[in-house]
Amino acid sequence: MATQEGAMNARRDEFPAALKGKRILLATESLGPVNGVSRTTGMLIEYLRSNGVDLAVVAPRYEVKDQPQTKPTTTPSHSRSGSEVRLHGYPLPYNPDLTVVYPFRFDRVCSRTFQPDIVYLASPASVGYQFLWQIRQLQKPPVVLLNYQTDLAAYSSILLPGAMGRFGTWLVNRVQGFLFNHPSVETIFYPCSDVRSYLEEAGAPSNRLVQLGRGVDTVTFNPTHRDEAYRRKLAPNGEIILAYTCRLAPEKGFEFLADAVIRLEKEGLAYKLLIVGGNRNPAVEADVRKLFEPVRDRVIFTGFLGGENLARAYAAADLFLHCSITETFGLVVLESMASGVPVIARNQGGPSDIVKHGKTGYLVAPDDLDEFVRLTLEVCEIRTSART
């Protein structure tokens, strides 16, 4: 049995033979910002290149404040593996990490890289849709793989008011159904069961849908990073530490979280809320911070964290409160669990598949604030008892 399991692990870890010798053009909507899609796409790029894949990357230009834009690079070799093309566009005001790219030509991208055998589109939107539209015009299109990681329809309904939101959702639904049905699209990866249902309703072919989860770096994210000195700094009076990690943006459920922690204050819970993340638009970040004014003495905003600092922040918490309902996967939920921190999440999107209610965490109906607060108090009482 052990020998069989070892053989299975070896096959799993072996680089896929079908990708060897292929030219892959990878296009992504973000590469550089700190978000789940960008992080996982970056790891995929590193994995492919480390296995000698002839890879070119296409992404919007991304400028870090006070740092120069990284110039596109092309490896001076026949294969041109390692080339990178950055596209001009317009950063979204509510989230400057995301860019709507200006129209571009697929053939010009290929002239700067190569004619690909495979096109991989990470979380297709303004970049991916233009790729799909132009590829469907080709007589001999390359094989296309989609990784659907961002729920654009849900974003439209939250960010656009009233009728505009409903129209935006309808339009995104129709466009996706049309583009995803082309014969060149061989596989559509989806991260959770909610997204599969949405894609089927939009008209994506069911026989091309393949679930693709994510893993966590358990060396970086694990309970050994719990730093008692850091905990005392965050909660000098021994308060319970609640945490939430994400970009500070309206679609991340901060109104719900603010309502919850204000209720917790009224219930007499002695807590500190650690919010890890930021937004490069100061006005959007300020709007999020204002929601917590009634309990501002209990809330700590760390800004963006990464690496060891992020791992330490996760491990410092007693309980992770996940309040977004737009997550197609919810990598932060896995990272928190890997750090030994229990999770309470709203039961929608990716966390619904990750969290096993009552076993690995708790799921609460998306709008049930009363139950969310009740469970938070219950888990905090258990965690407090365990500490004493």
Secondary structure, DSSP 4 states (H G I P E B T S, - for coil): -HHHHHHHHHHHHSPPGGGTT-EEEEEES-SSSSSHHHHHHHHHHHHHHHTT-EEEEEEE----TTSPPPPP---SSSS-TTEEEEE-EEEETTEEEEEEEPP--HHHHHHHS---SEEEEES-SHHHHHHHHHHTT-SSPPEEEEE----HHHHHHHHS-HHHHHHHHHHHHHHHHHHHTSTTEEEEEESSHHHHHHHHHHT--GGGEEE------TTTSSGGG--HHHHHHH-TT--EEEEEES---GGG-HHHHHHHHHHHHHTT--EEEEEEB--SSHHHHHHHHHTTGGGGGGEEEEES--HHHHHHHHHH-SEEEE--S--SS-HHHHHHHHTT--EEEESSSTHHHH--BTTTBEEE-TT-HHHHHHHHHHHHHHHHHHH-
